[in-house]
Amino acid sequence: METVTGLSSSETVSLFQRYVIPNYVRYPINLVRGEGSFVWDSEGRRYLDLFPGWGCNLLGHCPPRVVAAVQEQLATLIHVPNTWHMDVQGRWAQMLSERSFGGQAFFCNSGAEANEAAIKLARLYGSPQRYKIITFEGGFHGRTLGALSATAQPKYHHGLGPLVAGFVYAPFNDLEAVRSRIDNETCAILLEPIQGEGGVRPARPEFLRGLRQLADEHQLLLIFDEVQTGCGRTGHWFAYQKFDVVPDVMTLAKGLCGGLAGGALLARPEIASYLKPGMHASTFGGNPIAARAGIAFLETIEAERLLEHVQRLETVFRQRLEPLAGTLDIVKEVRIFGGMIGLELTIDGSPAVAQCLEKGVLINCTQQTVLRLLPALNLSEELAHEGCDVLISVLEELRDNS
Ligand SMILES: *Cc1c(COP(=O)(O)O)cnc(C)c1O
């Protein structure tokens, strides 16, 4: 396949060995092109991508409307600092606000950055005496030190201490544990409505309702990290709408710009006013390219009725995968929320990922035993079936060999 450098997969692996810090475990494959739910490597092999962009490519690879909007914007205005007004950033904020809870937006470039903004906003809101934020075991909020300190998973903390102070960890879905951790220094509760990296684990609806009540009783901010669950992933614009529990603050990234880097925090206007001029900033946050991509992303979801389509996809995945929990003893539980799919196995999931890859299907494994699919929202039902065929055959082989 014609590529920019003309390098093969093995030549590319050599470059990485020599010049790129090995802080990721990478497959020895050089991906060079993507279209919809397919990607190609430099040897011309095609893969069905059921985990496009680690959940970021909600419209698949190179979605035409986003590509066209970005190409046009690139030739018009690439970047101006936030000392100026930009109509496209204003319109983007309006579109997000109107599709959520009427909040105001702060823009940044990633999920971790959005959560940093939320942490700072919570502390400003609680200042001077309240600064503690309750977060949850199994949660994931990003890799910057603040977001990492909010992430109650010791495996990510090794060697990095001391962490940022002020985070209080509680077991997920345990309302009494949260109640017992609230004191007169607590300012916020931060969680994902469905834990993503933690293994596609949903909050119980009554737990979220209870948190809303506790937050109201104690004047705490209820902050939802919707970096993975937001932007249509669950078949709703935002997962909180599925649970019908409205947060005070919400963080977004991953799919927000249809595959380009972008992050945002949305806050109710009374809360947003705690961020005053000069208190927080992001140089590239809300830049015209991200804004145009973000707008084109939202327009595509609506023009192609993708929130409705996700419900159909959910039906296909449920019909094909849920029965496995009863028929294959290596499948413990299947958890599906729109386009967010987890299969918890009784065995290590990495051989399943490797064998799917060998058969040309890309999936992910998190928490060792949970196979995770975050397909594009515009995946066709036909390709969903094809992906399920491969996944099921791999699981059957693994069952036979275990
Ligand atoms: C991926 C993720 C993050 C971190 O996002 P980055 O863009 O990698 O910083 C934060 N929270 C959740 C829920 C995520 O899934």
The ligand as an SDF file (V2000), in Angstrom:
LIG
                    3D

 15 15  0  0  0  0  0  0  0  0999 V2000
   -9.9800    7.9490   28.4320 C   0  0  0  0  0  0  0  0  0  0  0  0
  -10.5810    8.5000   29.6680 C   0  0  0  0  0  0  0  0  0  0  0  0
  -10.0050    9.5990   30.3430 C   0  0  0  0  0  0  0  0  0  0  0  0
   -8.6890   10.1990   29.9270 C   0  0  0  0  0  0  0  0  0  0  0  0
   -8.7740   10.8290   28.6890 O   0  0  0  0  0  0  0  0  0  0  0  0
   -7.4140   11.3240   27.9560 P   0  0  0  0  0  0  0  0  0  0  0  0
   -7.9270   12.0460   26.7610 O   0  0  0  0  0  0  0  0  0  0  0  0
   -6.6100   10.1010   27.6450 O   0  0  0  0  0  0  0  0  0  0  0  0
   -6.7210   12.2140   28.9130 O   0  0  0  0  0  0  0  0  0  0  0  0
  -10.6750   10.1110   31.4350 C   0  0  0  0  0  0  0  0  0  0  0  0
  -11.8350    9.5840   31.8600 N   0  0  0  0  0  0  0  0  0  0  0  0
  -12.4130    8.5350   31.2410 C   0  0  0  0  0  0  0  0  0  0  0  0
  -13.7160    8.0200   31.7440 C   0  0  0  0  0  0  0  0  0  0  0  0
  -11.7980    7.9530   30.1360 C   0  0  0  0  0  0  0  0  0  0  0  0
  -12.3610    6.8760   29.5480 O   0  0  0  0  0  0  0  0  0  0  0  0
  1  2  1  0
  2  3  1  0
  2 14  2  0
  3  4  1  0
  3 10  2  0
  4  5  1  0
  5  6  1  0
  6  7  2  0
  6  8  1  0
  6  9  1  0
 10 11  1  0
 11 12  2  0
 12 13  1  0
 12 14  1  0
 14 15  1  0
M  END
$$$$
